[in-house]
Amino acid sequence: MIGLYASFCIAIIISIFGGRPGMISAATGSMAVVMVTLVADHGLQYLFAATILTGVIQFILGVSKIARLMKFIPRSVMIGFVNALAILIFSA
């Protein structure tokens, strides 16, 4: 339930400040796994701080145009990241 609320807040904030058609700003698998552990270990107040920090980091990376460096990450690394994420989601 908390992950859905955080996902909604992230989606609304990114839609207000703009974005790109391919931008992932909701509770993707990696965010969902981190959110559950964060709330279980530290409580709900840390989730709010983490959500705000995530938005600030996305904004800073967008302003500094770091996305152009993505072309240097090999496809095999991206596939490995997605596969590892799938394993974490299934094990959770």
C-alpha atoms as one frame of an Amber mdcrd trajectory, in Angstrom:
protein
   0.000   0.000   0.000   2.802   2.413   0.892   4.637   1.569  -2.319   1.532
   2.455  -4.324   1.244   5.825  -2.600   4.917   6.582  -3.209   4.562   5.486
  -6.833   1.613   7.823  -7.300   3.481  10.755  -5.729   6.559  10.192  -7.885
   4.427   9.970 -11.045   2.536  13.185 -10.235   5.691  15.155  -9.392   7.496
  14.046 -12.556   4.447  14.892 -14.682   4.336  18.413 -13.223   8.002  19.117
 -13.914   8.028  17.379 -17.294   9.678  14.249 -18.515  10.271  12.017 -21.480
   8.064   9.320 -23.004  10.495   6.564 -21.967  11.113   7.841 -18.442  10.414
   5.381 -15.654   9.406   7.241 -12.533   6.932   4.988 -10.802   7.526   2.063
  -8.470   9.562  -0.085 -10.781  10.774  -3.399  -9.498  13.936  -1.961  -8.007
  12.062   0.798  -6.182   9.464  -1.641  -4.869  12.116  -3.969  -3.444  13.937
  -1.074  -1.745  10.722   0.488  -0.410   9.552  -2.664   1.331  12.885  -3.165
   3.067  13.186   0.509   3.978   9.753   0.688   5.612  10.229  -2.631   7.407
  13.587  -1.616   8.878  13.181   2.112   9.555   9.510   3.051   9.327   7.346
   5.194   7.112   9.118   8.503   7.784  12.264   7.284   6.001  10.237   6.396
   2.902   9.143  10.015   2.540  12.740  11.232   2.772  13.899   8.600   0.282
  11.141   9.573  -2.162  12.112  13.258  -1.994  15.816  12.393  -2.381  15.029
  10.234  -5.424  13.219  13.149  -7.057  16.084  15.532  -6.331  18.610  13.100
  -7.805  16.454  12.623 -10.936  16.176  16.383 -11.341  19.923  16.951 -10.975
  20.747  14.169 -13.444  18.212  15.570 -15.909  19.543  19.125 -15.698  23.123
  17.948 -16.146  22.104  15.771 -19.132  23.722  12.603 -17.824  21.436  10.495
 -20.053  23.799  10.979 -22.996  26.329   8.789 -21.159  23.946   5.795 -21.316
  25.295   4.951 -24.762  28.535   3.838 -23.098  26.809   1.128 -21.008  26.914
  -2.176 -22.901  23.668  -3.989 -23.679  24.875  -7.075 -21.781  25.181  -4.985
 -18.599  21.622  -3.720 -18.989  20.312  -7.255 -19.566  22.212  -8.499 -16.517
  20.721  -5.714 -14.392  17.190  -6.550 -15.496  17.726 -10.276 -14.905  19.159
  -9.673 -11.421  16.211  -7.418 -10.668  13.804 -10.151 -11.754  15.527 -12.623
  -9.413  15.215 -10.147  -6.510  11.536  -9.563  -7.201  10.749 -13.273  -7.414
  12.700 -14.029  -4.260  10.896 -11.238  -2.373
